């Protein structure tokens, strides 16, 4: 997926969002969304890519799937018109960090210090669309796609 928009503040910039999904033969997948800013060069009247600043860095995803090294994350219902329930299980007692990004890699929600073995409700205020939830516990990462439907 490629999406382009013009930065309203700087009419000389174009912003592109590129979504990449890779799946191996075992069904494991990885998704990343990259933001690329291209600005017009003043002298030559052509477009050149700019280097990203760290505040707008894209959100990358590690291993994806239902379980990674003891961290098990499931979601229900999915898709939903209301809220998602995340079920977080692990054989490790360390807290879990949960991040949600939209289809363009923009951070939507972050929850910290979640104890394993519980449930977490998210998404009641999300607009319809695709989202990615990433649960992180130490070096273990699980990413799931969420689909929010219109009411």
CNS distance restraints for C-alpha pairs under 8 A (distance, minus, plus):
assign (resid   1 and name CA) (resid  17 and name CA) 7.88 0.50 0.50
assign (resid   1 and name CA) (resid  18 and name CA) 5.82 0.50 0.50
assign (resid   1 and name CA) (resid  19 and name CA) 5.30 0.50 0.50
assign (resid   1 and name CA) (resid  20 and name CA) 7.41 0.50 0.50
assign (resid   2 and name CA) (resid  16 and name CA) 6.78 0.50 0.50
assign (resid   2 and name CA) (resid  17 and name CA) 5.72 0.50 0.50
assign (resid   2 and name CA) (resid  18 and name CA) 4.80 0.50 0.50
assign (resid   2 and name CA) (resid  19 and name CA) 6.74 0.50 0.50
assign (resid   3 and name CA) (resid  16 and name CA) 5.49 0.50 0.50
assign (resid   3 and name CA) (resid  17 and name CA) 5.14 0.50 0.50
assign (resid   3 and name CA) (resid  18 and name CA) 6.71 0.50 0.50
assign (resid   4 and name CA) (resid  14 and name CA) 6.75 0.50 0.50
assign (resid   4 and name CA) (resid  15 and name CA) 5.54 0.50 0.50
assign (resid   4 and name CA) (resid  16 and name CA) 4.37 0.50 0.50
assign (resid   4 and name CA) (resid  17 and name CA) 6.46 0.50 0.50
assign (resid   5 and name CA) (resid  14 and name CA) 5.78 0.50 0.50
assign (resid   5 and name CA) (resid  15 and name CA) 5.28 0.50 0.50
assign (resid   5 and name CA) (resid  16 and name CA) 6.55 0.50 0.50
assign (resid   6 and name CA) (resid  10 and name CA) 7.98 0.50 0.50
assign (resid   6 and name CA) (resid  11 and name CA) 6.53 0.50 0.50
assign (resid   6 and name CA) (resid  12 and name CA) 7.89 0.50 0.50
assign (resid   6 and name CA) (resid  13 and name CA) 6.00 0.50 0.50
assign (resid   6 and name CA) (resid  14 and name CA) 4.56 0.50 0.50
assign (resid   6 and name CA) (resid  15 and name CA) 6.02 0.50 0.50
assign (resid   7 and name CA) (resid  11 and name CA) 5.85 0.50 0.50
assign (resid   7 and name CA) (resid  12 and name CA) 7.63 0.50 0.50
assign (resid   7 and name CA) (resid  13 and name CA) 5.70 0.50 0.50
assign (resid   7 and name CA) (resid  14 and name CA) 6.11 0.50 0.50
assign (resid   7 and name CA) (resid  15 and name CA) 6.75 0.50 0.50
assign (resid  12 and name CA) (resid  39 and name CA) 5.66 0.50 0.50
assign (resid  12 and name CA) (resid  40 and name CA) 5.52 0.50 0.50
assign (resid  13 and name CA) (resid  37 and name CA) 6.71 0.50 0.50
assign (resid  13 and name CA) (resid  38 and name CA) 5.60 0.50 0.50
assign (resid  13 and name CA) (resid  39 and name CA) 4.23 0.50 0.50
assign (resid  13 and name CA) (resid  40 and name CA) 6.43 0.50 0.50
assign (resid  14 and name CA) (resid  37 and name CA) 5.83 0.50 0.50
assign (resid  14 and name CA) (resid  38 and name CA) 5.14 0.50 0.50
assign (resid  14 and name CA) (resid  39 and name CA) 6.20 0.50 0.50
assign (resid  15 and name CA) (resid  35 and name CA) 6.90 0.50 0.50
assign (resid  15 and name CA) (resid  36 and name CA) 5.73 0.50 0.50
assign (resid  15 and name CA) (resid  37 and name CA) 4.51 0.50 0.50
assign (resid  15 and name CA) (resid  38 and name CA) 6.22 0.50 0.50
assign (resid  16 and name CA) (resid  35 and name CA) 5.72 0.50 0.50
assign (resid  16 and name CA) (resid  36 and name CA) 5.08 0.50 0.50
assign (resid  16 and name CA) (resid  37 and name CA) 6.34 0.50 0.50
assign (resid  16 and name CA) (resid  38 and name CA) 7.87 0.50 0.50
assign (resid  17 and name CA) (resid  33 and name CA) 6.68 0.50 0.50
assign (resid  17 and name CA) (resid  34 and name CA) 5.62 0.50 0.50
assign (resid  17 and name CA) (resid  35 and name CA) 4.64 0.50 0.50
assign (resid  17 and name CA) (resid  36 and name CA) 6.39 0.50 0.50
assign (resid  17 and name CA) (resid 104 and name CA) 6.19 0.50 0.50
assign (resid  18 and name CA) (resid  33 and name CA) 5.56 0.50 0.50
assign (resid  18 and name CA) (resid  34 and name CA) 5.15 0.50 0.50
assign (resid  18 and name CA) (resid  35 and name CA) 6.51 0.50 0.50
assign (resid  18 and name CA) (resid  36 and name CA) 7.89 0.50 0.50
assign (resid  18 and name CA) (resid 104 and name CA) 7.74 0.50 0.50
assign (resid  19 and name CA) (resid  31 and name CA) 7.27 0.50 0.50
assign (resid  19 and name CA) (resid  32 and name CA) 5.86 0.50 0.50
assign (resid  19 and name CA) (resid  33 and name CA) 4.37 0.50 0.50
assign (resid  19 and name CA) (resid  34 and name CA) 6.47 0.50 0.50
assign (resid  19 and name CA) (resid 103 and name CA) 7.79 0.50 0.50
assign (resid  19 and name CA) (resid 104 and name CA) 7.24 0.50 0.50
assign (resid  20 and name CA) (resid  31 and name CA) 5.63 0.50 0.50
assign (resid  20 and name CA) (resid  32 and name CA) 5.35 0.50 0.50
assign (resid  20 and name CA) (resid  33 and name CA) 6.28 0.50 0.50
assign (resid  21 and name CA) (resid  29 and name CA) 6.97 0.50 0.50
assign (resid  21 and name CA) (resid  30 and name CA) 5.80 0.50 0.50
assign (resid  21 and name CA) (resid  31 and name CA) 4.46 0.50 0.50
assign (resid  21 and name CA) (resid  32 and name CA) 6.69 0.50 0.50
assign (resid  22 and name CA) (resid  29 and name CA) 5.46 0.50 0.50
assign (resid  22 and name CA) (resid  30 and name CA) 5.37 0.50 0.50
assign (resid  22 and name CA) (resid  31 and name CA) 6.50 0.50 0.50
assign (resid  23 and name CA) (resid  27 and name CA) 5.87 0.50 0.50
assign (resid  23 and name CA) (resid  28 and name CA) 5.56 0.50 0.50
assign (resid  23 and name CA) (resid  29 and name CA) 4.17 0.50 0.50
assign (resid  23 and name CA) (resid  30 and name CA) 6.59 0.50 0.50
assign (resid  24 and name CA) (resid  28 and name CA) 5.60 0.50 0.50
assign (resid  24 and name CA) (resid  29 and name CA) 6.44 0.50 0.50
assign (resid  28 and name CA) (resid  63 and name CA) 7.53 0.50 0.50
assign (resid  28 and name CA) (resid  64 and name CA) 6.22 0.50 0.50
assign (resid  28 and name CA) (resid  65 and name CA) 6.32 0.50 0.50
assign (resid  29 and name CA) (resid  63 and name CA) 7.17 0.50 0.50
assign (resid  29 and name CA) (resid  64 and name CA) 5.63 0.50 0.50
assign (resid  29 and name CA) (resid  65 and name CA) 7.30 0.50 0.50
assign (resid  30 and name CA) (resid  61 and name CA) 6.11 0.50 0.50
assign (resid  30 and name CA) (resid  62 and name CA) 6.48 0.50 0.50
assign (resid  30 and name CA) (resid  63 and name CA) 6.37 0.50 0.50
assign (resid  30 and name CA) (resid  64 and name CA) 5.92 0.50 0.50
assign (resid  31 and name CA) (resid  60 and name CA) 7.04 0.50 0.50
assign (resid  31 and name CA) (resid  61 and name CA) 5.85 0.50 0.50
assign (resid  32 and name CA) (resid  58 and name CA) 7.75 0.50 0.50
assign (resid  32 and name CA) (resid  59 and name CA) 6.63 0.50 0.50
assign (resid  32 and name CA) (resid  60 and name CA) 4.89 0.50 0.50
assign (resid  32 and name CA) (resid  61 and name CA) 6.02 0.50 0.50
assign (resid  32 and name CA) (resid 105 and name CA) 7.57 0.50 0.50
assign (resid  33 and name CA) (resid  58 and name CA) 6.21 0.50 0.50
assign (resid  33 and name CA) (resid  59 and name CA) 6.59 0.50 0.50
assign (resid  33 and name CA) (resid  60 and name CA) 6.90 0.50 0.50
assign (resid  33 and name CA) (resid 103 and name CA) 7.56 0.50 0.50
assign (resid  33 and name CA) (resid 104 and name CA) 5.97 0.50 0.50
assign (resid  33 and name CA) (resid 105 and name CA) 5.18 0.50 0.50
assign (resid  34 and name CA) (resid  58 and name CA) 5.41 0.50 0.50
assign (resid  34 and name CA) (resid  59 and name CA) 7.73 0.50 0.50
assign (resid  34 and name CA) (resid 104 and name CA) 7.80 0.50 0.50
assign (resid  34 and name CA) (resid 105 and name CA) 7.20 0.50 0.50
assign (resid  35 and name CA) (resid  57 and name CA) 7.69 0.50 0.50
assign (resid  35 and name CA) (resid  58 and name CA) 6.39 0.50 0.50
assign (resid  35 and name CA) (resid 104 and name CA) 7.95 0.50 0.50
assign (resid  36 and name CA) (resid  49 and name CA) 7.15 0.50 0.50
assign (resid  36 and name CA) (resid  50 and name CA) 7.47 0.50 0.50
assign (resid  36 and name CA) (resid  52 and name CA) 7.27 0.50 0.50
assign (resid  37 and name CA) (resid  49 and name CA) 5.96 0.50 0.50
assign (resid  37 and name CA) (resid  50 and name CA) 5.64 0.50 0.50
assign (resid  37 and name CA) (resid  51 and name CA) 7.63 0.50 0.50
assign (resid  37 and name CA) (resid  52 and name CA) 7.34 0.50 0.50
assign (resid  38 and name CA) (resid  47 and name CA) 6.04 0.50 0.50
assign (resid  38 and name CA) (resid  48 and name CA) 5.34 0.50 0.50
assign (resid  38 and name CA) (resid  49 and name CA) 4.25 0.50 0.50
assign (resid  38 and name CA) (resid  50 and name CA) 5.71 0.50 0.50
assign (resid  39 and name CA) (resid  47 and name CA) 5.32 0.50 0.50
assign (resid  39 and name CA) (resid  48 and name CA) 5.53 0.50 0.50
assign (resid  39 and name CA) (resid  49 and name CA) 6.34 0.50 0.50
assign (resid  39 and name CA) (resid  50 and name CA) 6.81 0.50 0.50
assign (resid  40 and name CA) (resid  45 and name CA) 6.15 0.50 0.50
assign (resid  40 and name CA) (resid  46 and name CA) 5.33 0.50 0.50
assign (resid  40 and name CA) (resid  47 and name CA) 4.29 0.50 0.50
assign (resid  40 and name CA) (resid  48 and name CA) 6.24 0.50 0.50
assign (resid  41 and name CA) (resid  45 and name CA) 5.49 0.50 0.50
assign (resid  41 and name CA) (resid  46 and name CA) 5.51 0.50 0.50
assign (resid  41 and name CA) (resid  47 and name CA) 5.90 0.50 0.50
assign (resid  41 and name CA) (resid  48 and name CA) 6.51 0.50 0.50
assign (resid  42 and name CA) (resid  46 and name CA) 7.84 0.50 0.50
assign (resid  52 and name CA) (resid  56 and name CA) 6.88 0.50 0.50
assign (resid  52 and name CA) (resid  57 and name CA) 6.69 0.50 0.50
assign (resid  53 and name CA) (resid  57 and name CA) 6.54 0.50 0.50
assign (resid  58 and name CA) (resid 105 and name CA) 6.05 0.50 0.50
assign (resid  58 and name CA) (resid 106 and name CA) 7.66 0.50 0.50
assign (resid  59 and name CA) (resid 101 and name CA) 7.71 0.50 0.50
assign (resid  59 and name CA) (resid 105 and name CA) 5.72 0.50 0.50
assign (resid  59 and name CA) (resid 106 and name CA) 7.64 0.50 0.50
assign (resid  59 and name CA) (resid 107 and name CA) 7.93 0.50 0.50
assign (resid  61 and name CA) (resid 134 and name CA) 7.51 0.50 0.50
assign (resid  61 and name CA) (resid 141 and name CA) 7.85 0.50 0.50
assign (resid  61 and name CA) (resid 143 and name CA) 6.84 0.50 0.50
assign (resid  62 and name CA) (resid 141 and name CA) 5.92 0.50 0.50
assign (resid  62 and name CA) (resid 142 and name CA) 7.20 0.50 0.50
assign (resid  62 and name CA) (resid 143 and name CA) 7.46 0.50 0.50
assign (resid  63 and name CA) (resid  68 and name CA) 7.29 0.50 0.50
assign (resid  63 and name CA) (resid 140 and name CA) 7.93 0.50 0.50
assign (resid  63 and name CA) (resid 141 and name CA) 5.93 0.50 0.50
assign (resid  63 and name CA) (resid 142 and name CA) 5.98 0.50 0.50
assign (resid  63 and name CA) (resid 143 and name CA) 7.04 0.50 0.50
assign (resid  64 and name CA) (resid  68 and name CA) 7.78 0.50 0.50
assign (resid  64 and name CA) (resid 141 and name CA) 7.11 0.50 0.50
assign (resid  64 and name CA) (resid 142 and name CA) 4.90 0.50 0.50
assign (resid  64 and name CA) (resid 143 and name CA) 4.69 0.50 0.50
assign (resid  64 and name CA) (resid 144 and name CA) 6.81 0.50 0.50
assign (resid  65 and name CA) (resid 142 and name CA) 5.98 0.50 0.50
assign (resid  65 and name CA) (resid 143 and name CA) 6.39 0.50 0.50
assign (resid  65 and name CA) (resid 144 and name CA) 6.85 0.50 0.50
assign (resid  66 and name CA) (resid  72 and name CA) 5.71 0.50 0.50
assign (resid  66 and name CA) (resid  73 and name CA) 5.66 0.50 0.50
assign (resid  66 and name CA) (resid  74 and name CA) 6.40 0.50 0.50
assign (resid  66 and name CA) (resid 142 and name CA) 6.88 0.50 0.50
assign (resid  66 and name CA) (resid 144 and name CA) 7.85 0.50 0.50
assign (resid  67 and name CA) (resid  71 and name CA) 5.40 0.50 0.50
assign (resid  67 and name CA) (resid  72 and name CA) 4.22 0.50 0.50
assign (resid  67 and name CA) (resid  73 and name CA) 6.45 0.50 0.50
assign (resid  67 and name CA) (resid 142 and name CA) 6.76 0.50 0.50
assign (resid  68 and name CA) (resid  72 and name CA) 6.59 0.50 0.50
assign (resid  68 and name CA) (resid 140 and name CA) 6.22 0.50 0.50
assign (resid  68 and name CA) (resid 141 and name CA) 6.78 0.50 0.50
assign (resid  68 and name CA) (resid 142 and name CA) 6.48 0.50 0.50
assign (resid  69 and name CA) (resid 140 and name CA) 6.62 0.50 0.50
assign (resid  70 and name CA) (resid  89 and name CA) 7.89 0.50 0.50
assign (resid  70 and name CA) (resid  90 and name CA) 5.28 0.50 0.50
assign (resid  70 and name CA) (resid  91 and name CA) 5.62 0.50 0.50
assign (resid  70 and name CA) (resid  92 and name CA) 7.32 0.50 0.50
assign (resid  71 and name CA) (resid  88 and name CA) 7.53 0.50 0.50
assign (resid  71 and name CA) (resid  89 and name CA) 5.99 0.50 0.50
assign (resid  71 and name CA) (resid  90 and name CA) 4.50 0.50 0.50
assign (resid  71 and name CA) (resid  91 and name CA) 7.06 0.50 0.50
assign (resid  71 and name CA) (resid  92 and name CA) 7.77 0.50 0.50
assign (resid  71 and name CA) (resid 137 and name CA) 7.42 0.50 0.50
assign (resid  71 and name CA) (resid 140 and name CA) 6.81 0.50 0.50
assign (resid  71 and name CA) (resid 141 and name CA) 7.69 0.50 0.50
assign (resid  71 and name CA) (resid 142 and name CA) 7.42 0.50 0.50
assign (resid  72 and name CA) (resid  88 and name CA) 6.06 0.50 0.50
assign (resid  72 and name CA) (resid  89 and name CA) 5.03 0.50 0.50
assign (resid  72 and name CA) (resid  90 and name CA) 5.98 0.50 0.50
assign (resid  72 and name CA) (resid 142 and name CA) 7.59 0.50 0.50
assign (resid  73 and name CA) (resid  86 and name CA) 6.83 0.50 0.50
assign (resid  73 and name CA) (resid  87 and name CA) 5.64 0.50 0.50
assign (resid  73 and name CA) (resid  88 and name CA) 4.86 0.50 0.50
assign (resid  73 and name CA) (resid  89 and name CA) 6.35 0.50 0.50
assign (resid  73 and name CA) (resid 135 and name CA) 7.43 0.50 0.50
assign (resid  73 and name CA) (resid 142 and name CA) 6.85 0.50 0.50
assign (resid  74 and name CA) (resid  86 and name CA) 5.78 0.50 0.50
assign (resid  74 and name CA) (resid  87 and name CA) 5.21 0.50 0.50
assign (resid  74 and name CA) (resid  88 and name CA) 6.90 0.50 0.50
assign (resid  75 and name CA) (resid  84 and name CA) 6.51 0.50 0.50
assign (resid  75 and name CA) (resid  85 and name CA) 5.51 0.50 0.50
assign (resid  75 and name CA) (resid  86 and name CA) 4.54 0.50 0.50
assign (resid  75 and name CA) (resid  87 and name CA) 6.14 0.50 0.50
assign (resid  76 and name CA) (resid  84 and name CA) 5.83 0.50 0.50
assign (resid  76 and name CA) (resid  85 and name CA) 5.35 0.50 0.50
assign (resid  76 and name CA) (resid  86 and name CA) 6.81 0.50 0.50
assign (resid  77 and name CA) (resid  83 and name CA) 7.94 0.50 0.50
assign (resid  77 and name CA) (resid  84 and name CA) 5.96 0.50 0.50
assign (resid  77 and name CA) (resid  85 and name CA) 6.95 0.50 0.50
assign (resid  78 and name CA) (resid  84 and name CA) 6.94 0.50 0.50
assign (resid  78 and name CA) (resid 146 and name CA) 6.24 0.50 0.50
assign (resid  78 and name CA) (resid 147 and name CA) 6.22 0.50 0.50
assign (resid  78 and name CA) (resid 148 and name CA) 7.74 0.50 0.50
assign (resid  79 and name CA) (resid 146 and name CA) 6.54 0.50 0.50
assign (resid  79 and name CA) (resid 147 and name CA) 4.69 0.50 0.50
assign (resid  79 and name CA) (resid 148 and name CA) 5.77 0.50 0.50
assign (resid  79 and name CA) (resid 149 and name CA) 6.62 0.50 0.50
assign (resid  80 and name CA) (resid  84 and name CA) 6.92 0.50 0.50
assign (resid  80 and name CA) (resid 147 and name CA) 6.69 0.50 0.50
assign (resid  80 and name CA) (resid 148 and name CA) 5.34 0.50 0.50
assign (resid  80 and name CA) (resid 149 and name CA) 5.70 0.50 0.50
assign (resid  81 and name CA) (resid 148 and name CA) 5.82 0.50 0.50
assign (resid  81 and name CA) (resid 149 and name CA) 4.78 0.50 0.50
assign (resid  81 and name CA) (resid 150 and name CA) 5.99 0.50 0.50
assign (resid  81 and name CA) (resid 151 and name CA) 5.66 0.50 0.50
assign (resid  82 and name CA) (resid 123 and name CA) 7.30 0.50 0.50
assign (resid  82 and name CA) (resid 124 and name CA) 5.37 0.50 0.50
assign (resid  82 and name CA) (resid 148 and name CA) 7.76 0.50 0.50
assign (resid  83 and name CA) (resid 121 and name CA) 6.49 0.50 0.50
assign (resid  83 and name CA) (resid 122 and name CA) 5.74 0.50 0.50
assign (resid  83 and name CA) (resid 123 and name CA) 4.85 0.50 0.50
assign (resid  83 and name CA) (resid 124 and name CA) 4.30 0.50 0.50
assign (resid  83 and name CA) (resid 125 and name CA) 7.92 0.50 0.50
assign (resid  84 and name CA) (resid 121 and name CA) 5.66 0.50 0.50
assign (resid  84 and name CA) (resid 122 and name CA) 5.33 0.50 0.50
assign (resid  84 and name CA) (resid 123 and name CA) 5.83 0.50 0.50
assign (resid  84 and name CA) (resid 124 and name CA) 7.38 0.50 0.50
assign (resid  85 and name CA) (resid 119 and name CA) 6.43 0.50 0.50
assign (resid  85 and name CA) (resid 120 and name CA) 5.60 0.50 0.50
assign (resid  85 and name CA) (resid 121 and name CA) 4.58 0.50 0.50
assign (resid  85 and name CA) (resid 122 and name CA) 6.50 0.50 0.50
assign (resid  86 and name CA) (resid 119 and name CA) 5.41 0.50 0.50
assign (resid  86 and name CA) (resid 120 and name CA) 4.99 0.50 0.50
assign (resid  86 and name CA) (resid 121 and name CA) 6.25 0.50 0.50
assign (resid  86 and name CA) (resid 122 and name CA) 7.58 0.50 0.50
assign (resid  87 and name CA) (resid 117 and name CA) 7.42 0.50 0.50
assign (resid  87 and name CA) (resid 118 and name CA) 6.08 0.50 0.50
assign (resid  87 and name CA) (resid 119 and name CA) 4.52 0.50 0.50
assign (resid  87 and name CA) (resid 120 and name CA) 6.58 0.50 0.50
assign (resid  88 and name CA) (resid 116 and name CA) 5.58 0.50 0.50
assign (resid  88 and name CA) (resid 117 and name CA) 5.56 0.50 0.50
assign (resid  88 and name CA) (resid 118 and name CA) 5.63 0.50 0.50
assign (resid  88 and name CA) (resid 119 and name CA) 6.10 0.50 0.50
assign (resid  88 and name CA) (resid 120 and name CA) 7.83 0.50 0.50
assign (resid  89 and name CA) (resid 116 and name CA) 5.12 0.50 0.50
assign (resid  89 and name CA) (resid 117 and name CA) 4.58 0.50 0.50
assign (resid  89 and name CA) (resid 118 and name CA) 6.98 0.50 0.50
assign (resid  90 and name CA) (resid 116 and name CA) 5.63 0.50 0.50
assign (resid  90 and name CA) (resid 117 and name CA) 6.72 0.50 0.50
assign (resid  92 and name CA) (resid 116 and name CA) 7.60 0.50 0.50
assign (resid  93 and name CA) (resid 115 and name CA) 7.30 0.50 0.50
assign (resid  93 and name CA) (resid 116 and name CA) 6.53 0.50 0.50
assign (resid  94 and name CA) (resid 115 and name CA) 7.24 0.50 0.50
assign (resid  94 and name CA) (resid 116 and name CA) 7.57 0.50 0.50
assign (resid  94 and name CA) (resid 137 and name CA) 6.74 0.50 0.50
assign (resid  94 and name CA) (resid 138 and name CA) 7.57 0.50 0.50
assign (resid  95 and name CA) (resid 112 and name CA) 7.62 0.50 0.50
assign (resid  95 and name CA) (resid 113 and name CA) 4.79 0.50 0.50
assign (resid  95 and name CA) (resid 114 and name CA) 5.18 0.50 0.50
assign (resid  95 and name CA) (resid 115 and name CA) 4.98 0.50 0.50
assign (resid  95 and name CA) (resid 116 and name CA) 6.61 0.50 0.50
assign (resid  95 and name CA) (resid 137 and name CA) 6.52 0.50 0.50
assign (resid  96 and name CA) (resid 112 and name CA) 6.55 0.50 0.50
assign (resid  96 and name CA) (resid 113 and name CA) 5.65 0.50 0.50
assign (resid  96 and name CA) (resid 114 and name CA) 4.91 0.50 0.50
assign (resid  96 and name CA) (resid 115 and name CA) 6.26 0.50 0.50
assign (resid  96 and name CA) (resid 116 and name CA) 6.81 0.50 0.50
assign (resid  96 and name CA) (resid 135 and name CA) 6.47 0.50 0.50
assign (resid  96 and name CA) (resid 136 and name CA) 5.58 0.50 0.50
assign (resid  96 and name CA) (resid 137 and name CA) 4.81 0.50 0.50
assign (resid  96 and name CA) (resid 138 and name CA) 7.99 0.50 0.50
assign (resid  97 and name CA) (resid 110 and name CA) 7.45 0.50 0.50
assign (resid  97 and name CA) (resid 111 and name CA) 5.92 0.50 0.50
assign (resid  97 and name CA) (resid 112 and name CA) 4.65 0.50 0.50
assign (resid  97 and name CA) (resid 113 and name CA) 6.16 0.50 0.50
assign (resid  97 and name CA) (resid 114 and name CA) 6.47 0.50 0.50
assign (resid  97 and name CA) (resid 135 and name CA) 5.68 0.50 0.50
assign (resid  97 and name CA) (resid 136 and name CA) 5.06 0.50 0.50
assign (resid  97 and name CA) (resid 137 and name CA) 6.48 0.50 0.50
assign (resid  98 and name CA) (resid 110 and name CA) 5.68 0.50 0.50
assign (resid  98 and name CA) (resid 111 and name CA) 5.09 0.50 0.50
assign (resid  98 and name CA) (resid 112 and name CA) 6.43 0.50 0.50
assign (resid  98 and name CA) (resid 114 and name CA) 7.96 0.50 0.50
assign (resid  98 and name CA) (resid 133 and name CA) 6.85 0.50 0.50
assign (resid  98 and name CA) (resid 134 and name CA) 5.62 0.50 0.50
assign (resid  98 and name CA) (resid 135 and name CA) 4.54 0.50 0.50
assign (resid  98 and name CA) (resid 136 and name CA) 6.37 0.50 0.50
assign (resid  99 and name CA) (resid 107 and name CA) 7.31 0.50 0.50
assign (resid  99 and name CA) (resid 108 and name CA) 7.69 0.50 0.50
assign (resid  99 and name CA) (resid 109 and name CA) 5.83 0.50 0.50
assign (resid  99 and name CA) (resid 110 and name CA) 4.51 0.50 0.50
assign (resid  99 and name CA) (resid 111 and name CA) 6.53 0.50 0.50
assign (resid  99 and name CA) (resid 133 and name CA) 5.68 0.50 0.50
assign (resid  99 and name CA) (resid 134 and name CA) 5.24 0.50 0.50
assign (resid  99 and name CA) (resid 135 and name CA) 6.63 0.50 0.50
assign (resid 100 and name CA) (resid 107 and name CA) 6.07 0.50 0.50
assign (resid 100 and name CA) (resid 108 and name CA) 5.44 0.50 0.50
assign (resid 100 and name CA) (resid 109 and name CA) 5.13 0.50 0.50
assign (resid 100 and name CA) (resid 110 and name CA) 6.42 0.50 0.50
assign (resid 100 and name CA) (resid 131 and name CA) 6.71 0.50 0.50
assign (resid 100 and name CA) (resid 132 and name CA) 5.55 0.50 0.50
assign (resid 100 and name CA) (resid 133 and name CA) 4.38 0.50 0.50
assign (resid 100 and name CA) (resid 134 and name CA) 6.36 0.50 0.50
assign (resid 101 and name CA) (resid 105 and name CA) 5.27 0.50 0.50
assign (resid 101 and name CA) (resid 106 and name CA) 5.20 0.50 0.50
assign (resid 101 and name CA) (resid 107 and name CA) 4.41 0.50 0.50
assign (resid 101 and name CA) (resid 108 and name CA) 5.10 0.50 0.50
assign (resid 101 and name CA) (resid 109 and name CA) 7.11 0.50 0.50
assign (resid 101 and name CA) (resid 131 and name CA) 5.69 0.50 0.50
assign (resid 101 and name CA) (resid 132 and name CA) 5.38 0.50 0.50
assign (resid 101 and name CA) (resid 133 and name CA) 6.62 0.50 0.50
assign (resid 102 and name CA) (resid 106 and name CA) 5.49 0.50 0.50
assign (resid 102 and name CA) (resid 107 and name CA) 6.70 0.50 0.50
assign (resid 102 and name CA) (resid 108 and name CA) 6.47 0.50 0.50
assign (resid 102 and name CA) (resid 129 and name CA) 7.83 0.50 0.50
assign (resid 102 and name CA) (resid 130 and name CA) 6.28 0.50 0.50
assign (resid 102 and name CA) (resid 131 and name CA) 4.44 0.50 0.50
assign (resid 102 and name CA) (resid 132 and name CA) 6.36 0.50 0.50
assign (resid 103 and name CA) (resid 129 and name CA) 7.53 0.50 0.50
assign (resid 103 and name CA) (resid 130 and name CA) 5.50 0.50 0.50
assign (resid 103 and name CA) (resid 131 and name CA) 5.59 0.50 0.50
assign (resid 103 and name CA) (resid 132 and name CA) 7.35 0.50 0.50
assign (resid 123 and name CA) (resid 148 and name CA) 7.89 0.50 0.50
assign (resid 126 and name CA) (resid 148 and name CA) 7.18 0.50 0.50
assign (resid 127 and name CA) (resid 148 and name CA) 6.91 0.50 0.50
assign (resid 127 and name CA) (resid 150 and name CA) 7.54 0.50 0.50
assign (resid 128 and name CA) (resid 147 and name CA) 7.47 0.50 0.50
assign (resid 128 and name CA) (resid 148 and name CA) 4.69 0.50 0.50
assign (resid 128 and name CA) (resid 149 and name CA) 4.90 0.50 0.50
assign (resid 128 and name CA) (resid 150 and name CA) 5.17 0.50 0.50
assign (resid 129 and name CA) (resid 147 and name CA) 5.85 0.50 0.50
assign (resid 129 and name CA) (resid 148 and name CA) 5.22 0.50 0.50
assign (resid 129 and name CA) (resid 149 and name CA) 6.65 0.50 0.50
assign (resid 130 and name CA) (resid 145 and name CA) 7.02 0.50 0.50
assign (resid 130 and name CA) (resid 146 and name CA) 5.77 0.50 0.50
assign (resid 130 and name CA) (resid 147 and name CA) 4.74 0.50 0.50
assign (resid 130 and name CA) (resid 148 and name CA) 6.39 0.50 0.50
assign (resid 131 and name CA) (resid 145 and name CA) 5.82 0.50 0.50
assign (resid 131 and name CA) (resid 146 and name CA) 4.93 0.50 0.50
assign (resid 131 and name CA) (resid 147 and name CA) 6.29 0.50 0.50
assign (resid 131 and name CA) (resid 148 and name CA) 7.73 0.50 0.50
assign (resid 132 and name CA) (resid 143 and name CA) 6.64 0.50 0.50
assign (resid 132 and name CA) (resid 144 and name CA) 5.67 0.50 0.50
assign (resid 132 and name CA) (resid 145 and name CA) 4.52 0.50 0.50
assign (resid 132 and name CA) (resid 146 and name CA) 5.78 0.50 0.50
assign (resid 133 and name CA) (resid 143 and name CA) 5.60 0.50 0.50
assign (resid 133 and name CA) (resid 144 and name CA) 5.39 0.50 0.50
assign (resid 133 and name CA) (resid 145 and name CA) 6.40 0.50 0.50
assign (resid 133 and name CA) (resid 146 and name CA) 7.12 0.50 0.50
assign (resid 134 and name CA) (resid 141 and name CA) 6.67 0.50 0.50
assign (resid 134 and name CA) (resid 142 and name CA) 5.57 0.50 0.50
assign (resid 134 and name CA) (resid 143 and name CA) 4.34 0.50 0.50
assign (resid 134 and name CA) (resid 144 and name CA) 6.57 0.50 0.50
assign (resid 135 and name CA) (resid 141 and name CA) 5.64 0.50 0.50
assign (resid 135 and name CA) (resid 142 and name CA) 5.26 0.50 0.50
assign (resid 135 and name CA) (resid 143 and name CA) 6.48 0.50 0.50
assign (resid 136 and name CA) (resid 140 and name CA) 5.76 0.50 0.50
assign (resid 136 and name CA) (resid 141 and name CA) 4.57 0.50 0.50
assign (resid 136 and name CA) (resid 142 and name CA) 6.70 0.50 0.50
assign (resid 137 and name CA) (resid 141 and name CA) 6.53 0.50 0.50
